[in-house]
Amino acid sequence: MDAWAARQQLRSQSTQVSLFVSVAGIGSATQDGEADHVRIEGTLAIMNGGPLPIEVTNVSDDATVVLHTSHRIAAEATTWFPAQVTIPCMDTAAPASMMVALSVLTADHHHRATKVQLQLAGTLWHDVIARGCRRSRE
């Protein structure tokens, strides 16, 4: 690969965002009376599947997920984020998944917004959400 092609490849890689988000732990859960949502204080694991380090700085105008810290994540590495997540109830059932909008600082020093699917079904959170959603309908 010549020098020009190497610079082009690095430039292309510096803009890439490839994130995976999963439930990593639960601290507490609340359901406010007649409210149609459950709020969880817990931990999200965010994996950087891209070729270069990125920094997850916040959520993008999304009040359903609030990260309490920002972290740099090396390529192909995972970092745990304390978070507050508000999950809307769907009828009397807990949702199987939800979209999470994140703001990421890429290697080219630009903030980029990305959305990733957070799987809830089969996680530590799902039973807690289901119980809270059932209570809101009773």
C-alpha positions in Angstrom: 0.0 0.0 0.0 1.5 3.4 -1.0 1.5 6.4 1.3 -1.6 8.0 -0.3 -3.7 4.9 0.1 -2.6 4.5 3.7 -3.6 8.1 4.5 -7.0 7.6 2.8 -7.5 4.4 4.7 -6.7 6.1 8.0 -8.9 9.1 7.1 -11.8 6.7 6.4 -11.2 4.7 9.6 -11.1 7.8 11.7 -14.7 8.6 10.9 -16.1 5.1 11.5 -18.5 4.3 14.4 -19.4 0.7 15.2 -20.9 0.3 18.7 -22.6 -2.5 20.5 -24.5 -1.9 23.7 -25.7 -4.4 26.3 -27.1 -4.5 29.8 -24.3 -5.2 32.3 -25.8 -4.7 35.7 -28.7 -3.3 37.8 -28.5 -1.0 40.8 -32.1 0.0 41.4 -35.5 0.3 39.6 -38.4 2.6 40.3 -41.9 2.9 38.9 -43.6 6.2 39.7 -47.2 5.5 40.7 -49.4 5.7 37.6 -46.5 6.4 35.2 -46.2 4.3 32.1 -42.4 3.8 32.4 -39.8 2.2 34.6 -36.6 4.0 35.5 -33.4 1.9 36.1 -30.1 2.9 37.6 -27.7 0.4 36.2 -24.7 -0.3 34.1 -24.4 -0.5 30.3 -21.5 -2.2 28.5 -20.5 -0.4 25.3 -18.2 -2.1 22.9 -16.2 -0.3 20.2 -16.3 -2.5 17.2 -14.5 0.1 15.0 -10.8 0.1 13.9 -9.8 3.2 16.0 -10.4 4.5 19.6 -13.5 6.6 20.2 -14.9 8.5 23.1 -18.6 8.1 24.1 -19.4 11.5 25.5 -23.1 11.5 26.1 -26.5 10.6 24.7 -27.8 12.5 21.7 -30.9 14.6 22.8 -32.3 11.4 24.2 -33.8 11.8 27.7 -34.5 8.0 27.9 -30.8 7.2 28.5 -28.4 9.3 30.6 -24.8 8.2 31.0 -23.2 9.4 34.2 -19.7 9.5 32.7 -17.9 9.7 29.4 -15.1 7.3 28.5 -12.6 6.6 25.8 -12.9 3.1 24.4 -10.0 1.5 22.5 -10.7 -0.4 19.3 -12.3 -3.8 19.9 -12.6 -3.0 23.7 -15.6 -2.7 26.1 -16.2 -0.1 28.8 -18.9 -0.1 31.4 -21.0 3.1 31.9 -23.2 3.9 34.9 -26.5 5.0 33.5 -30.0 6.0 34.2 -32.5 4.5 31.7 -36.2 5.3 31.4 -38.0 2.4 29.7 -41.5 3.0 28.4 -44.1 0.3 29.1 -45.7 -1.2 26.0 -49.3 -2.2 27.0 -48.8 -4.5 29.9 -45.5 -6.0 28.7 -41.9 -4.9 28.9 -40.4 -4.0 25.6 -38.0 -6.6 24.1 -35.5 -3.8 23.1 -35.1 -0.1 22.7 -33.1 2.3 20.6 -30.3 4.3 22.3 -28.9 7.4 20.8 -25.3 8.1 21.6 -22.9 10.9 20.9 -19.4 9.8 20.0 -16.1 11.7 19.5 -14.3 9.9 16.7 -10.6 9.7 15.9 -10.9 12.7 13.5 -12.2 14.8 16.5 -15.8 15.2 15.2 -18.8 14.5 17.3 -21.1 12.0 15.6 -24.6 10.8 16.6 -25.3 7.1 16.3 -28.3 4.9 17.3 -27.9 1.4 18.6 -30.3 -1.3 19.6 -30.3 -2.2 23.3 -31.6 -5.7 23.8 -33.7 -6.0 27.0 -35.4 -9.4 26.7 -33.3 -12.1 28.5 -31.3 -9.5 30.5 -31.2 -8.7 34.2 -33.5 -5.8 33.6 -36.3 -7.5 31.7 -38.1 -9.1 34.7 -37.8 -5.9 36.7 -39.2 -3.9 33.8 -42.0 -6.4 33.3 -43.1 -6.2 37.0 -43.0 -2.4 36.9 -45.1 -2.2 33.7 -47.7 -4.7 35.1 -48.0 -2.5 38.2 -48.6 0.6 36.2 -51.6 -1.1 34.5 -53.2 -2.5 37.7 
